Structure formats: structure tokens, C-alpha cells
């Protein structure tokens, strides 16, 4: 790999000190390196280094949609499931990458969600982790109907509903009691958040499934509103009668791996850190 592009979370590296050290290191090895603050990523980039946390990498995956460049995360925070490198080991890991090449590149599935208002599409976006339908504010329960492949599944009353990828299974889905899924699998996990009812478990669907979540308006509360969130980044409001259709996206995200450490060992390490 010879051409690198660095995407930095300026909140975690405000003076670009870490970014500068990484750039100097790469250029001292004869590699070309461009920062996101300097312009758009060149077409011939071999690897995008993402400095920040999981949120920064998720945002990079969405903004770089359709790009074949693999992402390598450098964690500047306390805990990251997606970042391959800790900031204290960044130069050592990059040195290994330059000498031996990557151990592999994992292809992660993404979700595509389309929001409909009065039967017409008004918003469409992608997510690497999850798409969440939740209450807009306050303590009001969200009520919605869920359909899978056109068939009615159930009516839910809950704080929200998560539809996660395997990559996102260790994020909000896990906090809500959902299952952990091997990240390179291809399936959809639907998990209700604090549900009021008997159907309070996660359901795992085939990656061919299409999930429709329709916001309902309880009697006497026509003002009920909710929000659809894509990777906890972009949000879009839902009014009663609006719905979102969620499916596996055609695009994927490529995650560069530096070691042959498997999913179970990584999971064991991350869980012990918590």
C-alpha cells in the first residue's frame, strides 16, 4: 500500500497532533498521504485511515459509500469495536502493514432505509451499524406496526425499534438485549427497545428480508412523532402513517485487518475491557 487518506475526528485530535505524527511516519517511508481537511480523497487511494472512534468510522463508511477503498480505524477514545488499532500502537501497526501487507479485508454488509410520507419516498440513506426508529422526545411510548416481506408481524409499543447488521450487533442492539452476531455474516437483527408486550425478543431475519416499520397514532394523540436514525448520525422525522422500509444494501464497507486474531478472541478482549 502506497497511497493513504486520513480522516480525523477533530474533537478527539483538535490540533492534529496524532494525525501529523501518522502522516510524517507514512511519508518518511516513502508513502503519499493526504488529509481529509485538505480535500477529497484521491481516486487512487489504497487505504483510508480513520482516526477517532466507532462513530467516526461509521460516518466515514456512509460518506464513502460505493468506494472500494478499505477503512482502517485508529481508536482515539476508550473503547472501539470497529477500530483495528489503538492510538498508542498506531505507528507499530502501520509499520507492520507496510512491511507485510494486510492480514485480510473484511466485507461488511450495510442497510438501506427508505422513508415514506403519504406513500411517497422522502428520504433514503445507508447504515453500517443500524437503523433505529425511536421517540422524538420526552417519555411517550412509540407505537408502530411491523411487516416483514409484506406480511404483518405484530403491533409494538416500545421506546423504539432497532434493525441492525451483524457489525452493529455489538452496538445499541447489544445494549437493548439483542444477540451478538459474527460481523462478516449477512442477516438482519430486529430488536425492540424496552417493549410493552409479549413479543419482546429479538428476531433474526434473512438478508433477503424487507422490514417495514409504520408509525401509528394512538387515539387522542395525533401529534405523535418519532425519529429514524441512521448509525446515530443523520436523523429524519416520522409522522403518524409514515413508514420506513429497511433492506440489505447493495453496497458494502471494507474493513482492513492487520492481524489474524479471530472474532471470538476480539470479542473476549473487548468484553473484558468493559
PETA-V645976 format. One line per field, one symbol per residue. psi: psi as a letter, one per 40 degrees, with the letter a starting at -180 (. if undefined). A space follows every 50 residues. Layout:
# PETA-V645976
psi->???
This chain:
# PETA-V645976
psi->hehihhhhhedegdefdddddddddddeeeiihiideeaihidehdhhhh hbaddddddddddfhehehihhhhheadhhddhdiideedddddddddde iidihhhhiiihhhhhhfehheihiihdcihhhiidiaehihhiihihfe hhdihihidahhhiiddedebddddeeiihihdeigihhhhihfigidge iihhiieeihhhhhhihihefeehiiihhhffciihihihdiihhhihid iihhhhhdiehiddddddddddd.
